[in-house]
């Protein structure tokens, strides 16, 4: 979905564009198109990077 997903690495901070109430998440792993993110409000979620373009956070 997003070319930026391929640049995400463990420790990167992101937001889910369709779930703003999840808060900021920290990337745990990025293998193929599967991105595991630990979100503050919902915990660990596995994202399909071919369907969701995560939004990098630089100001937190």
Number of C-alpha atoms within 10 A of each C-alpha: 13 13 11 12 22 15 10 20 15 13 13 16 22 23 20 19 12 10 8 9 13 16 13 20 25 22 21 18 17 19 10 11 16 14 22 20 26 20 20 13 11 11 11 15 14 15 17 16 21 13 10 16 20 24 16 18 13 8 5 6
